[in-house]
Amino acid sequence: MAKDPSDMLNDLGQGMATLQEECPELMGAFVKMDQAAYVEAELERKTKELIGLAVALYARCEYCMAIHTKQALEEGATREEILEAASVAVAFGGSPSMAYLATTVVKSLDEFDV
């Protein structure tokens, strides 16, 4: 059964806070890299979040699916755009990606799309 998306994001935040205390150099480097990847340049942030979601589906990272679905919505992506981006991941990832789309991503859309 797919986990609650808000619970997953809370767990992720708590884990990242723990790592910030225990591995500050690692977290500093990770945050810097992540922020650099999402700077708007030729691609707007919404597009980058949709790419992040597709990669997360392909990589089967439920935490990433939840956060990129939420952030894509916050950047103005529609449900339809998110599902279209996710369909590209399914084309590459097959049945496992479809299973995560049908569970984690749909639950995240239902929870965060207000």
RAMOVEN-V976174 format. One record per backbone hydrogen bond with DSSP energy under -1.0 kcal/mol. CO is the residue of the C=O (numbers start at 1). NH is the residue of the N-H. If there is no record, write none. Layout:
[[CO/NH] [CO/NH]]
This chain:
[[4/8] [5/9] [6/10] [7/11] [8/12] [9/13] [10/14] [11/15] [12/16] [13/17] [14/18] [15/19] [16/20] [17/21] [18/22] [19/23] [23/27] [24/28] [25/29] [26/30] [27/31] [28/32] [29/33] [30/34] [31/35] [32/36] [33/37] [34/38] [43/41] [44/48] [45/49] [46/50] [47/51] [48/52] [49/53] [50/54] [51/55] [52/56] [53/57] [54/58] [55/59] [56/60] [56/61] [61/65] [62/66] [63/67] [64/68] [65/69] [66/70] [67/71] [68/72] [69/73] [70/74] [71/75] [72/77] [73/76] [78/82] [79/83] [80/84] [81/85] [82/86] [83/87] [84/88] [85/89] [86/90] [87/91] [88/92] [89/93] [90/94] [94/98] [95/99] [96/100] [97/101] [98/102] [100/105] [101/106] [103/107] [104/108] [105/109] [106/110] [107/111] [108/112] [109/113] [112/114]]
